Amino acid sequence: MMRHFKEDRLEWLEFELLTDIPHLKHAVFLRKGGYSVDPFNQLNVSYSVGDNPISVEKNRSLIENSLKNGTPHTFKMIHGHACHGHQVAPVEIDSPSTILLTDGLTCATPGIALMMTHADCQIALFYDPQHHVIANVHAGWRGSVQNIYAKTITQMKDRFGSDPKNLLVCISPSLGPEESEFIHYKNEFPEEFWEFQFKPNYFDFWSLTEYQLQKEGILFHHIEVARLSTFTNPNDYFSYRREKITGRNATIIMLL
C-alpha cells in the first residue's frame, strides 16, 4: 500500500519499496492544492493541455519548493515530454530542463529531479541501489507494446552496469482493468498481450507490466504496483479517458 503525505497545500503518495531509502526522494503528486481552474484543477503541471501557463508555472514552483525540504543541495528539475514512444534519454547536469520526444529518463547524478507527467498512463520509477541510478518512465499502451521498460533496463545495464535482479521498480496509479477497453486490440496488441484480457476487450495492464518486468529479470518482490485507478479517483488524479480535456499529474524521482 502506498503511503500518503500532506504538507502545506500539496498531497502526494510514496511507494513502500522506496520511501525509507536514504539519498532518494520520490513522489506521485495528487491533483490537489494547485492554482489551475476547471477543467485543469488544481495541480496541473503540463503546458500542453490548454491550461493558463502562469498557473502551470506556479504549480511547478509549488512542487519544486516541496522537493527542497530535506534536500541538502540545490537541484534541477528535468521534465521528459512524452510522445507515447519508446525513447529513453540519459540525463546529465547540463541537460535541458525539458527533453522532447522521450518517454523515459535515466540518471546517476544527485540533485536532478526527473519528472514525467501522466493522466491514465503508467509511470514507472526504477532504482538501482548498487549503482545509485534512477529512471522515470512513461508508458501508455503504445509504450507497453514497444516494451519501453525493456529498453529502460537495457540502458541501465549498458550505461551504468545495472543488474536487473537488483533493480526496484514501482508503478504509479494508472488506468485499471475495469476501464482499459480496447475494442481493436487484435490490430493494436501482440498476441502475447491477449492473455491479459480481464474480460472481453478489457485488459489488465497492471499484471501485464509485472509480466514484462519479470521477463527482463526483475524479481517479483522488487516490483510494487500501486493498483490505484486514475479513472475512478477523480479527486486525486487526472484522467484523459474520463475527461478528455484535463490536466496531468506529476511523478518525480531524485537522487540526493
matplotlib code that plots the C-alpha trace (Angstrom):
import matplotlib.pyplot as plt

x = [0.0, 1.3, 1.9, 0.0, 1.7, 0.4, 2.4, 1.0, -1.0, 0.3, -0.5, 1.4, 1.9, 5.1, 5.9, 6.7, 9.7, 11.3, 10.1, 12.8, 15.8, 18.5, 19.6, 16.5, 13.3, 10.2, 6.6, 3.4, 1.7, -2.1, -4.1, -5.0, -3.5, -2.6, -3.6, -5.3, -9.0, -11.6, -11.1, -7.4, -8.0, -5.8, -2.2, -1.8, 1.9, 1.5, 1.9, 0.5, -3.2, -4.6, -4.1, -3.0, 0.8, 1.0, -0.9, 1.2, 4.4, 3.0, 2.1, 5.5, 7.0, 4.9, 6.4, 10.0, 9.6, 8.2, 11.2, 13.6, 12.6, 15.2, 17.3, 20.9, 21.9, 20.4, 18.7, 17.5, 14.1, 14.1, 10.9, 10.6, 8.0, 6.3, 5.3, 3.9, 7.0, 9.9, 12.8, 14.8, 17.2, 20.2, 20.2, 23.2, 23.6, 23.8, 20.7, 17.9, 15.0, 12.7, 13.7, 11.5, 10.2, 11.2, 9.1, 11.9, 14.8, 17.8, 20.2, 23.1, 23.7, 22.5, 20.4, 18.5, 14.7, 13.3, 9.6, 7.1, 3.5, 0.5, -3.3, -4.1, -0.7, 1.7, 4.7, 7.5, 10.2, 13.4, 16.1, 19.4, 20.7, 24.0, 25.0, 22.7, 20.9, 17.3, 14.9, 11.4, 9.4, 6.1, 4.2, 0.8, -0.4, 1.9, 4.8, 3.8, 3.6, 7.1, 8.2, 9.8, 10.5, 12.9, 14.6, 15.0, 16.5, 18.9, 20.1, 20.6, 22.7, 24.7, 25.3, 25.6, 26.2, 22.9, 21.9, 18.1, 17.9, 18.9, 16.5, 13.5, 10.5, 7.3, 4.3, 2.1, -1.7, -3.0, -5.9, -7.3, -8.6, -12.2, -11.5, -8.9, -11.2, -9.5, -12.0, -9.4, -6.8, -6.3, -4.8, -3.1, -1.6, 0.7, -0.9, 1.3, -0.9, -4.2, -3.9, -4.1, -7.7, -9.6, -13.0, -13.9, -12.0, -10.7, -7.0, -5.1, -2.1, -1.0, -0.4, 1.0, 3.6, 4.6, 5.0, 7.1, 9.4, 9.9, 10.6, 13.6, 14.9, 13.3, 12.4, 8.8, 9.3, 11.2, 8.1, 5.4, 2.3, 0.0, -3.1, -5.0, -7.2, -6.8, -10.2, -12.2, -10.5, -11.3, -10.4, -6.8, -5.9, -6.4, -7.8, -7.8, -10.2, -12.6, -12.5, -10.5, -9.8, -7.9, -4.6, -1.6, -0.3, 3.4, 5.6, 9.1, 12.3, 15.6, 18.9, 20.1]
y = [0.0, 3.4, 6.0, 9.3, 12.6, 16.1, 19.3, 22.8, 22.8, 19.6, 16.0, 13.1, 9.3, 7.4, 3.7, 1.3, 0.0, 3.4, 5.5, 4.7, 4.5, 7.1, 9.6, 9.0, 11.1, 10.4, 11.4, 10.8, 14.2, 14.3, 16.9, 18.9, 22.2, 23.9, 27.1, 25.8, 26.1, 23.8, 21.6, 21.6, 22.0, 22.0, 20.9, 20.5, 20.5, 20.3, 23.3, 21.2, 20.7, 24.3, 25.5, 29.0, 28.8, 31.1, 28.6, 25.8, 27.7, 28.4, 24.7, 23.5, 26.0, 24.5, 21.1, 22.4, 24.2, 20.9, 19.0, 21.5, 20.3, 17.9, 18.3, 19.1, 21.0, 22.8, 20.8, 20.9, 19.6, 17.9, 17.0, 14.4, 15.5, 12.1, 11.2, 7.7, 6.1, 4.1, 6.6, 6.7, 9.6, 9.6, 12.8, 14.8, 18.1, 20.1, 18.5, 20.9, 21.4, 19.8, 16.8, 16.5, 13.3, 11.0, 8.7, 7.7, 9.4, 7.7, 9.4, 8.7, 12.4, 13.6, 16.8, 16.1, 15.6, 13.6, 14.4, 12.7, 13.8, 11.5, 11.1, 7.4, 6.1, 4.3, 5.9, 3.5, 4.5, 2.5, 2.5, 0.6, 0.5, -1.0, 1.7, 4.5, 5.0, 6.1, 6.1, 7.7, 6.2, 6.9, 4.0, 4.1, 1.2, 2.1, 2.2, -1.2, -2.6, -1.3, -2.5, 0.7, -1.0, -3.5, -0.6, 1.3, -1.8, -2.3, 1.4, 1.0, -2.2, -0.8, 2.7, 2.2, -1.5, -2.3, -5.9, -6.4, -8.6, -5.7, -3.1, -1.9, -0.9, 0.9, 1.5, 4.6, 4.9, 4.4, 3.1, 0.0, -3.3, -2.2, 0.9, -0.4, -1.1, -1.7, -2.9, -3.1, -4.9, -7.6, -4.9, -3.0, -5.6, -8.6, -11.9, -12.2, -9.5, -11.2, -13.5, -10.4, -9.7, -9.1, -9.5, -9.1, -6.1, -5.1, -5.5, -5.8, -3.7, -3.8, -7.6, -7.2, -4.8, -7.3, -9.9, -7.7, -6.7, -10.2, -11.3, -8.8, -10.2, -8.0, -10.0, -10.2, -8.9, -6.0, -4.8, -2.6, -1.8, 0.8, -0.8, 2.5, 3.6, 7.1, 6.8, 6.0, 8.5, 12.0, 13.9, 12.6, 12.0, 13.5, 11.0, 11.6, 8.7, 10.1, 13.8, 14.2, 17.9, 17.7, 18.2, 16.0, 14.6, 14.8, 11.9, 12.6, 10.7, 12.3, 11.2, 13.2]
z = [0.0, -0.9, 1.9, 1.8, 2.8, 3.1, 3.5, 3.2, 0.0, -1.5, -1.2, -2.6, -2.4, -1.9, -2.6, 0.3, -1.6, -2.0, 0.9, 3.5, 1.2, 2.2, -0.5, -2.6, -2.9, -4.9, -5.1, -7.0, -6.6, -6.4, -8.3, -5.1, -3.9, -7.2, -8.9, -12.1, -12.5, -14.1, -16.1, -15.1, -11.4, -9.4, -9.7, -13.4, -14.4, -18.2, -20.5, -23.4, -22.5, -22.8, -19.2, -18.3, -18.4, -15.4, -13.4, -14.6, -13.7, -10.2, -9.8, -10.8, -8.3, -5.6, -6.4, -6.6, -3.2, -1.7, -3.0, -1.4, 2.0, 3.2, 0.1, 1.2, -2.0, -4.9, -7.5, -11.1, -12.3, -15.7, -17.5, -20.1, -22.7, -23.5, -27.1, -26.4, -27.9, -26.6, -26.4, -23.2, -22.6, -20.3, -18.2, -17.0, -15.1, -18.3, -19.9, -20.8, -18.4, -20.9, -23.0, -26.0, -27.7, -24.8, -22.6, -20.3, -18.3, -16.6, -14.3, -11.9, -10.8, -7.4, -7.4, -10.6, -10.2, -13.0, -13.8, -16.0, -16.4, -16.8, -16.9, -17.0, -18.4, -16.1, -14.7, -13.6, -11.2, -11.3, -8.7, -8.7, -5.0, -6.1, -8.6, -7.3, -10.6, -11.2, -14.1, -14.6, -17.4, -19.0, -20.6, -22.2, -24.2, -27.1, -24.8, -23.5, -27.0, -27.8, -24.3, -23.1, -19.8, -21.5, -23.3, -19.9, -18.3, -21.3, -21.0, -17.2, -17.9, -20.7, -19.4, -15.6, -15.2, -13.5, -12.9, -13.3, -10.3, -8.1, -9.6, -7.7, -9.9, -8.8, -11.0, -10.4, -10.2, -13.8, -15.8, -14.2, -15.8, -15.5, -17.6, -20.1, -23.0, -26.4, -29.0, -31.7, -29.6, -32.2, -34.5, -31.7, -29.4, -30.0, -29.2, -26.1, -24.6, -25.2, -22.2, -20.0, -21.2, -18.0, -19.7, -23.4, -24.8, -21.3, -20.4, -17.1, -17.8, -14.1, -14.4, -17.9, -16.6, -13.9, -16.5, -18.8, -15.9, -14.6, -18.2, -18.2, -14.9, -12.3, -9.2, -8.2, -4.7, -6.2, -8.0, -6.5, -8.5, -6.9, -8.3, -7.9, -10.7, -12.1, -13.8, -10.6, -8.3, -9.8, -6.6, -6.8, -10.4, -13.8, -16.4, -20.1, -20.6, -18.1, -19.0, -22.3, -21.6, -18.3, -16.6, -15.9, -12.6, -11.8, -10.7, -9.6, -8.5, -7.4, -6.0, -3.1]

ax = plt.figure().add_subplot(projection="3d")
ax.plot(x, y, z, "-o")
ax.set_aspect("equal")
plt.show()
